[in-house]
Amino acid sequence: MNITTVQLQAFRGILSKEDKANIALHTEKSVRTVEAVLQGDRQNDDIEQLVLIAVKQNIARYYNIVADVEAKNTLKVTTLEYTKYRESAAWTNDMYYNRYIDIYLQLAHYNCKDEDELWSTIWNNYKDIIQKAYYCVDLFCRLLGFESATATRFYNKKIVELQ
């Protein structure tokens, strides 16, 4: 594989002893060989492929943990703040705007019966958008037809419940 020594050494910090032992088990090599590959002293495509898979799994797990923590530590938003942000140019220039549009398009075809079902869907599948209050509130406005004041109150109520 095309993995540099620097990249392998960076991956080394993400892998646990269990990960290394599992890679050794699956490749029928020793843990020392796996460690040598991670340090860049040896090359082994099989080990490198399994390292990449294990790193991806760990990063996904860590990302979910971070998203959970961020979602639980989100600040409340006011209707006035939401309206100002929605009308500003920052709305579409925000780096999360594309993520918001992706989530909106995915949920537009999903018929939510009520706000609790939509919240549950967002919480289970799109936790990263919860920390972006304006986008989360807008999802409730657009998908359920809520007024901004109602959506803001519901969002703030859910944020308080998380804390």
Phi, psi and omega per residue, in radians:
M1 nan 2.783 3.089
N2 -1.608 1.378 3.073
I3 -2.184 2.227 -3.127
T4 -1.395 2.884 3.111
T5 -1.075 -0.707 3.134
V6 -1.094 -0.732 3.127
Q7 -1.148 -0.756 3.106
L8 -1.067 -0.722 3.131
Q9 -1.155 -0.605 3.072
A10 -1.176 -0.704 3.103
F11 -1.099 -0.578 -3.105
R12 -0.985 -0.662 3.134
G13 -1.233 -0.354 -3.116
I14 -1.552 -0.374 -3.087
L15 -1.556 2.435 3.079
S16 -1.577 3.029 3.077
K17 -1.092 -0.639 3.105
E18 -1.095 -0.744 3.118
D19 -1.030 -0.804 -3.132
K20 -1.125 -0.699 3.108
A21 -1.133 -0.696 3.107
N22 -1.150 -0.696 3.101
I23 -1.113 -0.749 3.112
A24 -1.080 -0.720 -3.139
L25 -1.115 -0.787 -3.096
H26 -1.243 -0.488 -3.129
T27 -1.703 -0.064 -3.105
E28 1.022 0.649 3.066
K29 -2.049 2.984 3.117
S30 -1.481 2.816 3.082
V31 -1.100 -0.583 3.097
R32 -1.096 -0.667 3.102
T33 -1.149 -0.751 3.097
V34 -1.043 -0.792 3.133
E35 -1.099 -0.677 3.117
A36 -1.116 -0.691 3.100
V37 -1.131 -0.742 -3.138
L38 -1.150 -0.501 3.105
Q39 -1.470 -0.135 3.116
G40 1.526 0.157 -3.132
D41 -1.400 -0.378 -3.120
R42 -2.391 2.842 3.036
Q43 -2.099 2.394 3.079
N44 -2.750 1.934 -3.075
D45 -1.092 -0.676 -3.137
D46 -1.090 -0.799 3.133
I47 -1.144 -0.750 -3.124
E48 -1.084 -0.686 3.113
Q49 -1.137 -0.754 3.120
L50 -1.197 -0.588 3.061
V51 -1.079 -0.805 -3.136
L52 -1.062 -0.741 3.115
I53 -1.103 -0.802 -3.133
A54 -1.117 -0.689 3.125
V55 -1.124 -0.767 3.117
K56 -1.044 -0.753 3.131
Q57 -1.110 -0.756 3.136
N58 -1.132 -0.743 3.135
I59 -1.104 -0.741 3.106
A60 -1.068 -0.749 3.135
R61 -1.125 -0.776 3.128
Y62 -1.142 -0.669 3.118
Y63 -1.075 -0.758 3.123
N64 -1.110 -0.649 3.100
I65 -1.141 -0.790 3.128
V66 -1.106 -0.757 3.121
A67 -1.077 -0.686 3.110
D68 -1.108 -0.806 3.139
V69 -1.113 -0.802 3.142
E70 -1.096 -0.716 -3.139
A71 -1.115 -0.633 -3.126
K72 -1.373 -0.205 -3.127
N73 -2.059 0.637 -3.137
T74 -1.573 2.516 3.140
L75 -1.505 2.712 3.071
K76 -1.201 2.842 3.134
V77 -2.292 2.595 3.076
T78 -1.748 2.807 3.123
T79 -1.102 -0.675 3.134
L80 -1.115 -0.768 3.101
E81 -1.073 -0.759 3.137
Y82 -1.058 -0.825 -3.107
T83 -1.093 -0.781 3.124
K84 -1.078 -0.778 -3.125
Y85 -1.162 -0.710 -3.114
R86 -1.088 -0.622 -3.100
E87 -1.507 -0.191 -3.086
S88 -1.461 2.870 3.099
A89 -1.247 -0.344 -3.132
A90 -1.141 -0.410 -3.111
W91 -0.943 -0.890 -3.091
T92 -1.582 -0.179 3.129
N93 -1.649 -0.087 3.130
D94 -1.214 2.494 -3.115
M95 -1.175 -0.335 3.120
Y96 -1.499 -0.122 -3.089
Y97 -1.029 -0.765 3.129
N98 -1.104 -0.684 3.100
R99 -1.123 -0.733 3.109
Y100 -1.048 -0.798 3.139
I101 -1.094 -0.735 3.104
D102 -1.033 -0.805 -3.140
I103 -1.135 -0.763 3.124
Y104 -1.020 -0.804 -3.130
L105 -1.135 -0.613 3.096
Q106 -1.211 -0.679 -3.094
L107 -1.474 -0.267 -3.122
A108 -1.091 -0.518 -3.131
H109 -1.603 -0.129 -3.141
Y110 -1.652 2.023 -3.075
N111 -1.492 1.731 3.101
C112 -1.439 2.387 -3.132
K113 -1.355 -0.649 -3.104
D114 -2.675 3.122 -3.070
E115 -1.164 -0.562 3.131
D116 -1.173 -0.669 3.103
E117 -1.177 -0.697 3.099
L118 -1.148 -0.757 3.116
W119 -1.052 -0.775 3.139
S120 -1.055 -0.737 3.123
T121 -1.124 -0.778 3.122
I122 -1.118 -0.767 -3.109
W123 -1.100 -0.732 -3.078
N124 -1.345 -0.544 -3.000
N125 -2.040 -0.402 -3.014
Y126 -2.384 0.854 -3.079
K127 -0.996 -0.522 -3.081
D128 -1.111 -0.437 -3.118
I129 -1.419 -0.327 -3.129
I130 -1.092 -0.641 3.136
Q131 -1.196 -0.310 3.076
K132 -1.709 1.486 -2.982
A133 -0.939 -0.760 -3.058
Y134 -1.093 -0.705 3.133
Y135 -1.239 -0.701 3.139
C136 -1.103 -0.800 3.101
V137 -1.061 -0.736 -3.130
D138 -1.117 -0.585 3.063
L139 -1.054 -0.722 3.117
F140 -1.174 -0.649 3.102
C141 -1.145 -0.813 -3.042
R142 -1.373 -0.668 -3.048
L143 -1.500 -0.495 -3.104
L144 -1.985 -0.094 3.134
G145 1.326 0.391 3.126
F146 -1.250 2.648 2.930
E147 -1.324 2.730 -3.085
S148 -1.057 -0.632 3.138
A149 -1.134 -0.749 3.131
T150 -1.161 -0.765 3.140
A151 -1.125 -0.713 3.130
T152 -1.124 -0.774 3.105
R153 -1.060 -0.769 -3.141
F154 -1.117 -0.791 3.126
Y155 -1.027 -0.840 -3.132
N156 -1.101 -0.659 3.093
K157 -1.081 -0.758 -3.140
K158 -1.184 -0.650 3.107
I159 -1.122 -0.729 3.104
V160 -1.104 -0.694 3.108
E161 -1.090 -0.587 3.133
L162 -1.217 -0.528 -3.061
Q163 -1.551 nan nan
